[in-house]
């Protein structure tokens, strides 16, 4: 047989696939019906759910303190999402004491992303440790950190920030931003 027939058949199959994805509005990879099920209803993308799992003082010395923050991320959607990153700020008595970021967004040509895939089956805990340096300008903060570590008396803390996520999809995906704010009194 002539090998040109096989090449022509493969090229024809590729053209059919491109037409299916490129010009058809019926392809849905976020609906419950399946990948090639026509969608007659508007698809609703629900935002991720974020909870503060823990804020802990791990170590306090005269020069620095090490704290750990943990978030719990849940996905209420049918399909998985890509959590790009979480930006957050930690406050004590409404004075910012730390800023952090979990994950990353690629910047530049050679940068690679650090995404977290969040499925709808179970929540994912994400967290990190961070260090606060004692500059000597905030003695009340250092006293509060020491008493929290030694006696369990909590800081008057607040954590606020943003979660950046999108669908793990080729055909339907754009960046979504969810703001959050947790405090000692929640």
N, C-alpha and C positions, 0 to 999 in steps of 0.2 A: 504494500500500500504506500501511497504517496504521503510523506510526512507533512506536506502542506495542508492536508485535510485536518489533521490533528491540531495544527497551529490555528487554522481558521475556526475550528470548533471552540478552542480555548478562548480566542479573541471574541467570538460571538457570545460566549457565556459571560465574559468580563463586561461586555457592553450591556447585556441584560441586567447584570447586578448593578452597574452604575446607573442605569435608568431607574431601576427599582428604588435605590437610595436617593438619587439626586432629584428626580422629578415627581416622586410620589409623595403625597402628604399623608398616606395611610400607614407609614411605617412608624411604629411606636415601641420604644424600648423601656418606657417607664410605666406603662399601663399594666393592669393585672391580667389582661387577656393573653399576653405573650408578645413575642418580638414582631411578628408580621400581622398581627390582628389589627384590622381597621379601627380607628378611634373615632367614635361619633360624639363622645362627650369631651368636655374640656378637661385637660389633665391638670390636677392640682398638685403642686410641689409644696410639701409642708416643711417648715424650717426645722433644723435639728433642735434637740432639747439638750440644754446644758445645765448641769447642777454642780455646785461646789461640793466635792467629796470630802476634802480635808484641807485645813491650813494648820501646820504644825511648826513649832519652834524646835529644831533638832539640837542646836548647840548655841550657847552664848558665852562669849569671852569679853574681855575689856576692849578688844580691837575690832571684833566682828561677830555677827550672828548669822547662823545658817537656818533658813526656813524652807519648808516644802509646801507646795500648793498642788492639789490634785483636783481635776475636774472629771465628771462623768458625762460622756456624750452618748445620746440615744438618737436613733434615726426612726421617725414615724412613717417614712415612705416605704413603698413596696420594693423599690430598687435600692441598691447601695449608693452612697454618696462619697465624694472625696472631700475630706476635711483638709483644706490647704494650710491654714494656720490659725492660731488663737493669739491675739494680742491682749495683754492684761496689765493693769496697774494695781498695786496694793497700797492702801492708805491706812494711816493710824491717826485718829482725830482729824480726819479730812486733810491730812498732810501726806503727800505721796512719798512713800519710803522705798518703793521698788517698781521696776517696769520689766516685763518679760514677754517672751514670745515662744510658743510651741509650734514646731513645723516651720516651713519656709515657702516663700514664693520665688520661683526662679527669676533672676534678673540677669539679663545678658544672654549671649549666644550659647555659652558652654555650661551654664548653670543647670543643675538638675533639681527637680522639685523633691520635696520631702512631704508627700501626702500621706494621710491616714485614711484607709478605706473603712467606712462605718457601715456595717450591714444592718438590716432591720431586725435581726434576730436577738441581739444582746447589746447592752451598753458597753462602751469602751472607756476604761479609765486612762487618762493622760495627765501627766504632771511633771514637775521638775523641781530641783533644789536651786535655791538662789541665796546669795550672800549679801548682807548689808554691812557696810563698813561704818565703824564708829568714828565720826568726825569730831565729836565733842560738842557739837552745836545743838544736839537734841538729847539732853540728859533724861527728860521725861520718857522718851521712847525707849532708851536703854534700860531704865528702871522698870518700865512695863514689860519689856522682853524678858528681863531677868525674873520678875515675879511670875510671868506666865510659865516659864520653863520650870521654876522651882515649886510653885504652889498651884499651878493650873488656872490661875486667874487670867482670863482672856484679855487681849487687847481690845480696844474700841476700833476694830478693823472694818474695812470695806474693800471689796475687789470689784473692779469694773473693767470692761473690755469689749472686744468684738471677736466673733467667730466668722471665718471666711470659708465657704463651702460651695460645692456645685455637684451636679449629678455626674456619676461615672458613666458618661454617655458620649457617643460621637454625634448623635443626631439631635439631642436636646440637652443643652447644658450651658449655663451662664453663671457667673459668680453671684452668690447670695451672701449677704452680710446680716448677722444677727448680733445685736448689742445685748449685753448682760450687765447686771449689777447685783452683787451679793453683799450683805452686811451681817454683822454679829447679831443683829436683831431680827433677821429673817427666820 
